[in-house]
Amino acid sequence: MKDIRQPADRRGRGPGRLAVLLMALTVMLGLSGGAAFAAPDEHQGPSRPEVRVPENPMDAVARMQPSWNLGNTLDAVPNESSWGNGQTTKATFETLAGQGFRSVRIPVSWSDHQSATAPYTVDATYTARVKQVADWAQASGLYVVLNVHHDSWQWVSKMPTEHDTVVARFNSTWAQISAAFRDEPRTLLFEGINEPQFDNTTDEQKLRLLKELQVSFHSIVRASGGLNANRLLVLTTPGGSGTQAYMDDLYSTIRSLNDRQLVATVHYYSWYPFSVNVAGGTLYDEVAQKGLEESFASMHDTFVAKNIPLYVGEYGLLAYPDHFHPSRIERGEALKYYEHVGYGARKYGVTTALWDPFSYLNRDTLKWRDQGLFDVIKSSWTTRSGTASFDKVFVPKSAPIAAKSLTLNLNGTSFRGVWQGDTRLVAGRDYTVSGNQLTFTAKALTRLAGDRAYGVNATLQARFTRGLPWNIDVVTNDAPVVSDAVGTTEAFTVPTQYRGNDLATMHATYADGSNAGPTSWTPYQEFNQAFSPDYPNGTIILTPAFLNSLREGDTATLVFHFYSGDTATYHVKKSGTTVTGTVA
């Protein structure tokens, strides 16, 4: 996973593909018997359970579902522990296999363990460590996808201007990987390059450069002998994007190679506004759901329907879960997304790999950071779960309580009823159901709200005939209150009495109707980038990025939207480095 740079410019010229291939094979043959590939005795592969890989690649990739990424680990720069995940152990993979995963993707960045000049030798100790980790995973009964990862932006991206050097290094890298892993069983797959990018290129140039690399990758692996002659090889699109034109080009590349043991891969991180909470993407609504259906249908039609397996090598949300900052995405809405991904994978016949940099599995304790989230992910592998239009009903503290309704999303299930703990609520007295409308009576909500302290007063469960129940919080709230403040462009907060509310988004405009803020293409600014709630201290933080983007002396009107439906309007004006905020 890596941000993708904007395209433009041209590719450089270089020697023909055959000449480059011969050069890479010379490197491989010259080094394969030497110390560069000699794994120390303590890293000899452990005994493995018998895992039969079907000859048919469609069946083989289907058996890899579900999959998981060992993210921010061997792909970390410069070393395995550099991005906070420590040293991987065999127990990691035993845990994953025990939880029902059938495969893991092991991203590997080779750059910092490789000479930067020809013959681009990879350090023997590092190769042995990668092999040890891959062997542990296979010993746990898991398929493994091994790749060249952040090298894509560290040096492969320079291919347009350093064509010969990049191609030689890429070919040497794969010649060495192929030699080191040539005797691994077919439970090990090779992925040529992660999210490839090329500096200053057009789409046409990007596709041409990528095809050159992927054809070379294929030739080198197949020529390296051993079990590489029939190993499954994974080919991707520019940036791992599911753009239709990119997938069509990848289909053409795969067909031109005339090799049945090839797998297509793209990445999927949901509809972008929802994935990061920008441009009003606060809910997993019909637009976001349509985005997933259309994307997965395109993957199916382009590849799966034509007998080319599709491996979604990374999926998730770009800004959720985040255990170190206020949550950008409302939890229930995120759960709907993950439930939908599991259903989409089964519906469209694709295998999906959860991108996990650290957010899901705690690498130290090997426990899920959010067990409820993982329960939804796991349940989605085999069945659907019902949900509702939201996971909260709001009741006012300062006014009489009225009946409240939610819309049930049955997802092919049938509604069974509502429970509070082990107690079943009484239909007709506590709630009614009309069509797909679930309505809680005023009397039941008054009882459930209790002393009506701000926040969650009770949690209910809507239960269905299949899958997991849907939790519904009964929340007491009143309209939030904001206050005047003065600060600077580097530190400004809006005093806020939340009164039981959670912040959803911020709409920012000037009097002339133009958008205010760094995300100039939408008035709804990005959560945690332009603004962020600080619930413990009773403020809303306006970030320096937002404040410094304001027009000098021009008042911006901010409308804070909360998930209850309440809003609060506020004015801010920048004068030099001073920022003044006033209640509208």
Secondary structure, DSSP 4 states (H G I P E B T S, - for coil): --PPPPP-S-PPP-S-HHHHHHHHHHHHHHHTTSGGG---GGGSPPP----PPPSSHHHHHHTT-SEEE-TTSTTSSSSTTTTS-----HHHHHHHHHTT--EEEE----GGGB-SSTT-PBPHHHHHHHHHHHHHHHHTT-EEEEE--THHHHTGGGTTTSHHHHHHHHHHHHHHHHHHTTTS-TTEEEE--SS---TT--HHHHHHHHHHHHHHHHHHHHHT-GGGGG--EEEE-GGG---HHHHHHHHHHHHHHT-SSEEEEEEE---HHHHHT-TT--S--HHHHHHHHHHHHHHHHHTGGGT--EEEEEESBTTBS-TTS--SS-HHHHHHHHHHHHHHHHHHT-EEEE--SSSSB-TTT-SBSSHHHHHHHHHHTT----EES-SEEEEESSS----EEEEEE-TT--EEEEEETTEEPPBTTTEEEETTEEEE-HHHHHHHHTT--SEEEEEEEEEESSS--EEEEEEEE---EE--EEEETTBEEEEEE-TT--EEEEEEEETTS-B-SS-TT-SBPPBTTTEEEETTTTEEEEPHHHHHHSPBT-PEEEEEEETTS-EEEEEEEEETTEEEEEE-
